[in-house]
Amino acid sequence: MKYSHLTAAVLVTGLSCGFLNAQTTLNWSGGSGGGNANMSGTDNWAEGTSPGADTDLVIATRNGSGTIPTLLTGADYTIRSISFDNAAGRYGENGVRIGPTTSSSATTVRTLSFGTADIDIISATNNATVTFWRYNSVGASLTINLGYTGYGGINIDSTSSVTFSTASITGTGGIEKTGTGTLVLGTTNTFTGGLTISEGVVSIDNAANLGSTASVNTNGVIINGGTLQVTGGATASFANRGWRVGAQGGTLEVAEDVTFRILGSMRNVSGEDGVLVKTGAGTLSLENTSTGTSGYAHTGGTVVSAGTLLLNAGVTLGRDEGAGLTVASGATLAGSGTVAGDSVLADGAIVDIGTYSAGVLSDAIGTLAFTGNLSVGDASFFFDLATTGASDLVQLAAGAVLDIGSGVFDLDNLQLTALAGFDDGLYTLFSTSETIVGTLGDTLTGTLDGRDVVLSLGSNGTSLVLRVGAAIPEPATFAALAGLALFGLAFFLRRHPARRS
């Protein structure tokens, strides 16, 4: 098992820990006939002793026939680890459940503690479905206490899952998720040691599931090869929680109709060039409104493979070596701010420029800046046009090159909205210091809000401009782009209703 964490700003990688020599291993037997489910009872363990701080518990089978029942903690105690293995097929339809009581009216309160770091404190294999819960909501509770300093592993194979549905996690320790299976954190947790996702999936439905933010933790969440999945609930706002992406990269999957807001800076682990991948149909909003984060929404490279990546004005996406942006077909880059490094928009990608508040786009004019080269392909751009000359803008830095491809990018790629004050005049949509590479497509003329519009190259070949209300120019006006077809079919751009919410 590999642990890779930052401690006192020093990265430790490749430390193979595995299990230390277990002093005592206890195998669940379920007692005579398997009827008693109390974990603290000596007769429920094949070795005839009860759990202690030096014990590794194994839940794999039971005496007699039938499935393993709900396991009751029975008392407060500390253990080294617990392993769930369903190779014998003795888990029931709902898997194995661990809780304080099975009574709907009891108010039993129990704490199960783990006291040893740098081992797999929980593991699940061979179709093991495991749930830690409290059973009822009338006062019973189960608390999992991470009573160590450092990290403990939760290792889940591809066939298994572990869910903390209503059992909360507390303590000073951290968690490293390994194995390709899924860990579900389904309730408010207050552990302070941080979370590293090295493999598989950690699924949450609320920001509070990720541990305490009562004080600043610069390594609150490290994604280094795994996926953080956000499945629902209200917008998740994050302050005091540091975010890191390791060398293996990290995936943020946001479910449809969910907005996941990160108010701080998502940075690469020091010295590593991890890439952040946004998946899922929902929205990831990188806002960087916290203090002391130097204006970076994410310091590494970014891939938007699905859904929307929303970038706040005044922040920069990318800083380190390997920075840059790729937006896949059907995915959306929205907002304003700055994208560092070279950027590639796939055919069918969407760019929606504008400003926003609290993760919601508005129709206020915005600028999306790129410090590196930008290839737009056959992507779609949403532009708002207000008073003469005032519009959303794609701005490239000095020396950066805009590549519009060969005859594919034209007025059909622009979704234009006329705001209050829209009038005749010249609107600059794309601006760069270098000559634009490529040729425009055939559709260069149309109408917007009852006015003729013409898309053309600027006079010096370093901008794309929209002329509103003027007569359609002669072909010589476009001579700077050889081979342009200037008499494409005129089309009507209807005035779009508000597309943002």
N, C-alpha and C positions, 0 to 999 in steps of 0.2 A: 504494500500500500504506500502510495507516494503522497507526502504532504508538501504543500508549497504555500507558505504564508510569509507575511511581513511581520517581523518582530523588531521593534525599535528601529524601524526603517531599513532593516537588513532582510533581503530575500533569502529564504532557505528553500532549496529545491532538491528533489531527487533523494530525499532521506527515506530510506526504506525502513518502515517501522514494523508493520505487521503486528501480530500478537507477541507480547512478551511471554515468557514461560508462565503459564497459568498455575497458580498455587493450588486451585481447586476447580474442577469442572463438575457441575451438577447437571444431570440429565433428567428432564421432566418425565415422570412416570404416571402422574395423576392419582397415585395412591391405589389402594385395593379397589379394583373395578373401575378406577378412574373417575369416581363420582365427586371427589373433593377437589375444588379448583383453587384452593388457597395456596399462593406461592410461598408464604412464610412457613407453611407446615413441613416438618421434616419428612412425613410419610408420603409427600407428593414428589419427592426426588429419589431417584434410584439409589443414590449414595447415602440416603438416610440422614441428611443434615440440611439445615436451612441456609438460605443465602447470606453472604457476608461480603465485606469489602474486598476480599481476595478471591471471590468466586466469579467464574464465567458460566453463565446459564445457557443451556441448550434446550430449545423447545422443538422436538422433532417427532415424538410419538407418545404413546400412553399405554398403560396396562389395559388389558381387556379389549373389547370391541368398541366401535364408534369413534367419534371425532373428539378432538381436544376441546374442552368447554372454554367458556370465558374464564380467564385467569384473574383472580383477585390478588392484589398486592398483599393484603392481609396485615401489613404493618409498614412502618417507615424504616427503610434500611438502604445501605449503600452496597453496590456491586461493581465489579470491573466491567462486565459486558453481558450482553444477551444475544444469542443467535437463534434465528428462526429458520428451520429447514423442513420443507414439506415433501422431501423425497419419498417418504413412506405414504403420502397421500392421506394423512390423518387430520388435516385441517378441514373445517366445515365449510358450508356454502359461503359464509361471511368471513372466512379465514379465522385467525386467532385474534381475540380481543383481550386487551388488558385494561382493567379499571379498578376502582376502589370498591364497587358494590354492584350487585345486580338487582337491588331493590329500588322500586320507583319512588319510594318515600324516604329512604335513608339519607343521612347527611354526613356520610363517612368522608373524611379528608385524609388523603394519603400522599406521601412523597417518596418517589423512587429516585435515588441519586446514583450518579456515576462519578467515581473518584479518581480515575486514571486517564491521563492524556496520552496521545500518540498511539492509540490502538483503535481498532474498530469497536466502538462501544455498542453498536447495534449492527447486525447483519441479517439479510434476508435472502434466501436462495430457494430454487426449485419450486416455483409457483406459490411462494409464501405471501399471503395477503395478511398484513398486520395492522391493527388499529389500536392506538392508545386513546382511551376515552373516559368520560366520567359517568356515563350511563344516563343520568338524569340531570335536571337543571334546578333542583329544589335545595341544593346546598352541598351535594356530594362533589368532590373534586379529586383529580389526580394531577400532581405536579411532577414533572421530570426535571431534576436539578443537575446541572452540569457543574459539579463541585471540584473542578480542576482548573489549572492554568494552562492555556494552550488550546489545542484542538483535539477533538475526538471524532473518529470516523463513523459515518453511517453508510454502509456498503450494501447496495441493493442490486441484485442481478436483473437481467432484462425480463425475466418472467415474474418478478415480484414487485411488491409495493409496500411502503410503510407510511401510515397516515397518523398524524397527531390531530384528531378531529376536534376534541374538546379538552384534551390534556395539554396544559401549557408548559413551556420550557423556560426555566429560570437558571440563574447561576452565573458564575464568572467565566465559564468555559465557552469555547467556540465549536462549530460543527464543520467538518469537511465531508461533503457528499461525494462518494465514489460509486462505481458500478453504474451500469447503463439503465437501471430501473428508476422508478419515480418515488420521490419523497414529497409528501403533501404536508405543508404546514398550514393547518386550517383554523388556527385560533390566535389570539394575542399572545405573544411571547416576550419575555423580558431578559433573555440571556444577553450578556454583554461582550462575549468573546469573538463575535463576528461569524460570518458564514462564507465558506469557500465552496464553489460548485465546480468540481474537477471533472466529473462525468455525469451523464444522465440528466435527469430533470428534477428541479425543485419547483413545486407548484404552490402558489399563494393566491388568495383572493383579496388580500388587504395588506397595506404597508406594515401594519402592526405585527404581522406574522413573522417578520424578519428579525425581530429582536428589539432591544431597547435603543432609543435615540435620546435618552435623557442627557447624555453628554456626547461630545464629539468623538467618533471612532473613525479614523481615517481609513481603516481596512474593514469597514462594516460588512461589505459584500464584495467578494472577489469571484469573478467568473473566469475560469481557466480551463476551457474545454467542455463545459457543460451548458445547460440551458436553464434560465430563470423564466418560468411560465406564469403569467398573470391571467387568471381565469375570469375575474369578474369583480363586482362591487363598485364602490365609488372611486373617483379619481384618487390615485395614490400620490401623496405629496411627501417628499423626503427632505428633511433637514438633519444636520448633525451626523449623517451617515455617509462615510466615504465609499466610493465605488471604484473598483479596479478591474481591468481586463488583463489577463495573463498572456503568456506567449502562445498558448493554445487557442486563444480567441474565446469569445463568449457570445452566446445567443440570448436575446431577449424576445420572448414570444408573448405577444399581447393579444388577448381574445377580442373578437369583434365587439364593437360598441363599448370598449373599455379604453380609457385614457390613463396611461401610466406616466406620472410626472416625476422627473428627477430634478430637484431644485439645486443640488450641488453639482460638482464636476465629476464626470466619469473619466478616470485617468488610466493609462497603462501602468502595470507594475513596472517599477524602475528598471530600465535597461531592456525591456521587452517590447515587442512590436505586435501586440495582440490586436485583432480585428473584431469590432463589434458588429454582429449580424442581427438585424431587426426582422423578425418573422411574425406571423399572425396578422389577422385582418384589422386589429385595433391600432391605436395611436401611441407611440412613444414620444413624449415631450421632453426635450433636453433644454432646461431653462437656466441653470447656473445662476440662481438668485442668492446663493449662500455667500458668506463673507470669506475672503481669502482663497478663492479658487482660480484667480488669475484669468478669468474670462473664457475658460475652455469648457465646452460642453462635453467633449470627448477628445482625448489627446491622440488617439490612434486612428487607423483606417476604419471606415464604416461601409457596410453593405446593407441596403434596404431591399430585402427580397420579397416582402409582402407588407400590406398595410401602409401606415403613414409614419414618417419621421418628421416631427415638428421641431423647428429650430427657433430659439428665441433671438430677438434682435440684440445686438451687442455682444454676442458670444461667438466663439470660433469652434468649428467642428474639425478637429485634426490639428496636430502639432508635431508629433514625433516622426521619426523616419518610418516610412510605410503609410503615412497618412494619405487620405484620398477618399473618394466617395464613388460607389457604384449603386445605381438605382435600377432595379429589375423592371421588366415589363409588368404593368399593372400596379406597381408600387408607387408611392407618392413621397416627394420631398416637399415640405411646406414650411412657411414662415419667412424669416429673414435671417440676418446674421451673416457669418462668413464660413465658407468651406475651404479648408487648406488642402493643398496637394492636387493632383490631377483628378478630374471627375469624368465619369462616363455614364451617360443616360442611355439605357437600352431602348430599342424601338418599343413604344407603348408605355414608357415611363411617364410620370406626371410630375410637374413642378407647379406648385400653387404658392405664389409669392404674396406676402402681406405681413402685417403685424398682428400680434395677438396678446390677450391678457388671460392669465390663469389657464393656459393651455387651449384657448379657443381663438381661432382666427377671426379677424375683423376685416372690414373693407378699407381700413386705413392703408395708404400707400406705403409700400415697403421696398427695401433693396436687398437682394440676395447676391452676395459677393463671392467670388472665387479667386483664390490666390494662384491657382495652377491652371493648366489647360482644361478646357471644357469641350467634350464631344456630345452634341445634342441628339444625333441620330434622328429618329422619327418620333421623338417625345412630344408630349403636349404641355403647353405652358398656359397658366391662367394669369392674365394681366387685368388690373383695374386701371381705368383711365379717368382722371378727374379734370380739373381746369387745364387749359391749354399748356401742354408740355409737362404736366404732372402725371406720372404713371408709375406703376411698379417697374422695377429695373433689374436686369441681370448685369452686374458690373464685374468685369475681369480686371485683375491687377496688371500693372505694367509688365510687359513681356509675356503675359499669358495669351494663349492662342485659342480662339473660338473656331471649332470645326463644325460646320453645318451639314456635312455630307454632300453627296452628289445628287442634286435634283429631288430630294425627298422632303426638305424642310421648307414650308411656305405658310400662307395664311391659314390653311387648314389645321396647322399645328397650334394655332393661337386661339384660346378661348377668351374673348374680350368682353369686359363688362364696363358699360358707361355709367360713371357715378355722377353725382351732382356737379354741375359746372363743365361737363364734357362739351367741347366746342371744336371748331375748326382749328387746325394748327399741326405742328410737328411733334410727335411723341417718340422719344428714344426708348426702345425696349431692351436692346443689348448694346453694351459698350465695352470696347477694349482698345488698347494702344497699338495692337498689331493688326495687320491685314487679315480679314476673316477668310478662312480656308473653306473651299467648297462652292457649290452653286445652289441657288434657290430653286425650288420646284416651280410648277406651272401656275398655281393659284396664288396670284399676287394682288388681286383687286376684289373688293366686296363692299358691303355696306354695314354700318353699325349705327343704331339709333337714328336712322334716316339720313345718314351722311355717307358719302363715298369714302372709302379708305383704300390706301395703297401701301403695301409692304415693299420696302426697297432697301438697298444698301446705302449707307450714309455717303456723303460726298467724298470722304477720304478713305472709304473702304474699311473702316474700323468700327462700324456700328450698323445695327439693323433698326430702321426707323419706320414709323407708321405715319403717313401723311393723311390728314383728315380734312375733307371738304374741298381739296384742290382737284383740278382736272387731272385725269389719268395721264401721266407723262408719256412722251414718245419713247420708243425703244432705246434711243441713244442714252437716255438717263441711266440705264442699267448696263451700259457697256463694260463696266468694271468687272462684272461677273459674266464671263464668256459663256455662251450657250444657253442663257436664260430664255425660257419661253414666256413672253410677256402678255400673251393674250389668252390666258387660261380663262375658264368659265368663271364669270362673276358669281358670287354666292352671297347669301344673306346670313349675316351673323345676328341672330336674334339677341335682344337684350336679355341677359341671363337674370333670373331671379336670384336672390341671395343664396349662395351655395354653401355658406359656412354657418355653423351654429356654435 
